[in-house]
Amino acid sequence: MTIAGPGRASTRFQRFLLPGFALKAVIIGGGYATGRELAEYFAPAGPWGGLAAMLLATAIWSVVAALTFALARAMHAYDYRSFFQGLLGPFWIAFEIAYLIFVILILAVFGAAAGAIGAATFGWPEALGSVLLALGIIVTTALGTGAVEQLFKYVSILLYAVYALFLVLALASFGGLIGQGFAAAPPPAGDWVAGGLTYAAYNIVGAVVILPVLRHLTSRRDAVVAGLIAGPLAMLPAILFFVVMMAFYPAIAAEALPSDFLLRQMRLPGFHLLFQLMIFAALLESGAGAVHAVNERISGAMEARGRPPLGTRARAAIAAVILAGCMFVAARVGLIALIASGYRFLAWMFLLVYLAPLLTIGVWRLFRTPPTAPESPQ
């Protein structure tokens, strides 16, 4: 992939697909990749209710991402600090506090998930999987934006391919049970709207986390199109996963690692290993995206004061400090408790400090700012 810069043109991939792949990278994380989030927020509504909630969340992601990308480009704000200074003025620090809580929580979830995968697949001590994930995140983020973008691209290719194969093998192994699950299910049950709104609210912060990759956009049209595409790109693997999970509804809702449960039913050891490695790669890209946003925020602040941007060692040191605290939280709390309690709290925080201001102040600012002519990427 060509990284755009002075004298280089952005590719269509960088303008229209990279933001969606990056959003998926941040969202997929520990619970989505393992199926735990899907069991927590969509399974209680049943097969049809869960799908309805996922489609609602997809629509919300697309609209919010399109608005966020367009506003970020209008303000030339390509890190979350600059974006919220423009959106909230002196109250931008409210988002920073919420985001730091978000980073601690999701990295703890990723660490717990990596530990659980290592234990379930290889019989490792849970701490070993968490440490390997942390080392991967440190190395990737130390290398900067180019390395993170390459990770988003190649892990995305792996992820979509493995999820497609997962669906095919699941249909071959227990496709009849999937069909029975949907055929016997009543219309959308439970509070599927609340599930979709909650899931959308705490995950859509990914649209701000990935602002560094928006430097390739050349116009407001690019921003809107990339945002609208981002929602379906981010949700498609989850929908495939959820459909397969419904073969064992409602019992699968109680599984800590629904992915591991389904893979055991397939009785295909080689694919079981491939899928778990794909999940680990998904955790790596999610964690790298979250930590990279912190590094870019700090580097942007240093450059604004006339100092050089962060170097490789400084980026690695910041990542190591963040991850050490998060892995401690993961070991103490556990995957299921982190997802069940912490994510609902995050949803309310981001509704107040991000979604509400974006849909009011942000929309007003966009209407007041006429689109500029297409330009070269930054």
DAPEKA-V90704 format. One record per helix or strand. SS is the DSSP state (a for helix, b for strand). FROM is the first residue (numbers start at 1). TO is the last residue. If there is no record, write none. Layout:
ss	from	to
SS	FROM	TO
SS	FROM	TO
//
This chain:
ss	from	to
a	12	34
a	36	41
a	43	75
a	80	122
a	126	142
a	145	184
a	192	203
a	206	209
a	211	216
a	220	248
a	251	254
a	258	266
a	269	304
a	312	333
a	335	368
//
